[in-house]
Amino acid sequence: MMSSAAAAKRSVPIIAFWSVLVPLLNIAGHTAIFFLLRSSSLHPVLYAILAILWGVAGVYSIYWSFNLVIELYPDKWKRRIQPFLFIGPAIGLLGWLLLIPTVRTLVMSFQDASSSKFVGFANYAAVFTNRLLLTALRNNLLWVVFGATACIILGLLIAVLADRSSFERLAKTIIFMPMAISFVAAGVIWKFIYYYQPGEEQIGLLNAIVVWFGGEPQAWTSMMQPWNNLFLIVILVWMQTGFAMVILSAALKGVPEDILEAARMDGAGEIRVFFRIIIPYISTTLLSVTTTIIVFTLKIFDVVMVMTGGQYDTEVVATQFYRQFFMYQNFGYGSTLAIVLLIAVIPVIVFNLRQIRKQGEI
């Protein structure tokens, strides 16, 4: 008993020594490699190769050296500290890339355009009184209400119908294909579909169809306000319906077939089976898909910027943030819009996490 206690006491200085030395060696070594690479004039390809090798070997050496030190600790402390070795870098990276910029943006939202003077809540008051910013908030609401709802309803409807079709794989492949396209590319595609040439031959697909049926061509994304926002939302529905369909289809296949057959044998119609059995059974997945698409629509930027540039009352919060912060150099307004967008997203995420936790408890 005495010998083990004495050995533990003698090992304390050794553990303390290595606990200090190993982090210092890692910091010094990687800092030296950074400055060495920065000061050397190498070919860009060689730079890329060395950066990849340094990243992989560097991460491995950090974990390996720190783990060696933790192995010297008593079992009690080892069990407490070792998990932080694996999640610590991830938490540190998230803090550096997310938490610090968020705090900095919050501070800038209480400052003037040049971030040199404290103005309190003046920027927030301007956001909810300025006509352009109010239009952006209204449009974001339209994207959430119509865009997210249409994506979820169509995704669920197609998943149910495709599941009962002999052409299930083909149908799902066609619906899912737009997901492989970036929103910028989708915006370019739909710009040609909505293209309008006053007084000339219509090369836009939609106007060509309208003219073929004897109608008048329309400037779908510019002059038809506020309906032009709905025409932009169609692009979101075209792209995100496939995402909702795939996730919900996987959930539908998990519904026990014997429960459905029992309900049908008891006289329940397909509509009642759908709303009383299928929907409650896939409610967790449905909630996850809903919150994911809502968060995505709140952050919508690419489609609006490519299609209209935010003109013709199609501004959303993200495009106004880009315009105010990067084009007008109004850092106060831009930061405030970013915080407003963050505040709008947080309740959706918190609600989703709570519902998932409740389902896990059940």
Steps between C-alpha positions, in 0.01 A plus 500: 500500500775743600717412202217560247411832664864606497529401134190704418645803678834461320317481163317830553800717401559281193135528392505877555824530302369310197160672525675833445775388264286311244260792422796739477682267260188467284447875488867571426531224240189585301568874520851439363359291213246774422762775480736274304235429237391862487852632444603240241432543128370166376281395211127532587446127441783415739352745751167317480662159546705617799191666655302175473787294644550752781128504578468121521831437679454805722158395626624146560809623690288730719260224599779245545720724718212622717371146543844387619489766771147407605605134531736609780209628710329285763201303372253729673628812323569316177132409462402863560755666272531260207157575343593868481807410297276381218222760517720792610645585155155481341353730767797736463458510121127564527565775751758660275292478181150555646495640852763772463358635167149495651610703803690741275196540272279564805737775620507658153120505488503754784743726313467747212575435133876528546505303831656799674212624717252326732140565390310255721183355346481760222589244232234258626241778494601582143464139391135494606417846359698516174277407205764293319585303812132443581453372144789259552344370823162460326657310212684267737165422661356422155789262429443320830121478479462409132842354415552273799134390509495411131829307525377291793150430364624411152790298638267296722240458224758382246660267757164335572400470133844382383506238775191340343619532140687248288715790373614601850873524425455693176252745654719565803808543282328763285366693802834482680715606203471880563669444838823433309493855357629798693256784569704730278472257209128454573458877493665517157277219370181662625612839374473356149161346584363837619686704236297787352572708187245778447392535138724217376487127452484330838787259567404444864327163540204625706427799277541287187230264634274794588539652152441160336163480678416854383579689821715803567860455625568622853799631693455230764777603741491877464170667421260254665541624857459349759429177306857501372608374843282194451663431164838505675368270773413247227876451450543408867210254475650349185832439678405412857200275435744221414672537836171479690386207284811289564502549878125448536504198268757332724278573802192361323676172433550467876125500573405141599291343227301286747365813672383641167337169403327474837358850461374423150339176618320697772342713228728804506530675164829605345456863605437402863794257495720778363406765758443273804787250460760605243530870595537434877751222432727722287439819701860524624640474148236740371598751768869469416437554130272796573749680723787430260314654206374794709854582610614471140227735372582756768856511366402506130739714297630344178174475306394858568844641423527312168142554384428862593792629708241591763323749271125531441417449870659155512756584768547251782696545822812328365518716186442816703775391739738450206405833347526699824818340631710440188369747241399801711760432774228561760633257759240597761196421281664191353588356840152574631341310213731206567395496867131527405545197273676312779220582746243374246685170455571423867138429613451255213815308593421502873146372434638224279753390762235493774265289290778256413593475868136428592480229238821349635358493853184330378 
